[in-house]
Amino acid sequence: MNKVVIISEKKILSLFDSKEKKTIWKKELDKNILGTYRVGKYLFLYTMSKWGMGYIYSSLLHLESGDYFWINKKLYSSSNVLIFKNHIYFINKSFEIISLELESCEEVFKKKFPYKKWYTSVYPKLVIYDGKVIAYNKKNAVKINNSNNDLEDFIFRNHDLKDVDSMSDVYNIAVNSYVNHNTGGDAVMYGAMGGGDVGGGGGDAGGGDGGG
């Protein structure tokens, strides 16, 4: 899959082999395509029912076959979005930390960030730190404890959170929308923020080889 190109038209998505000069698969959609994002063998598809209005949807396809794992989910995020160990992590508008199983989109974790102040509209951010999923703001951080399906306080011993604007890693992906922490407003995202760990290789945006 080193010479494939993902081609998006208004309502048509296709995978094209640029070496063999042939279309591998093509899908005609009932919604307008906003963008795509590739992570390894996975292809995220973002669509909208009407340009400039209506809902934004996310779908997940198998890159090589074009088959859907799931389709037309409204996964609105108010934080950055991570893929880590075959799970999607994000924070919703209710300040809840969400984890979805990647291939089924089944919700497996949901807990509210415990340090949300009643007066704040600034959402926590997520990072994979020392192999742990961490949600943090300028004062506090918590980690997801998978053994008891709960949140625990976490201390960045080498960093003072009040001085940290952001932490980036290879697990960030683009899914629908996030809250712009500089303005507090919604911003729709397309394209790459980084790679992702899906349990078998990194990823990229576009038609290059993502290790799948």
Secondary structure, DSSP 8 states (H G I E B T S, - for coil): -TTEEEEE-SSEEEEEETTTTEEEEEEE-SSEEEEEEEETTEEEEEEEEETTEEEEEEEEEETTT--EEEEEE----SS-EEEETTEEEEE-TTSEEEEEETTT--EEEEEE-TT--TT-----EEEEETTEEEEE-SS-EEEEETTTTEEEE---TT--GGG------TTEE--SEEE-TTT--EEE--S-S-----SS----SSSS----
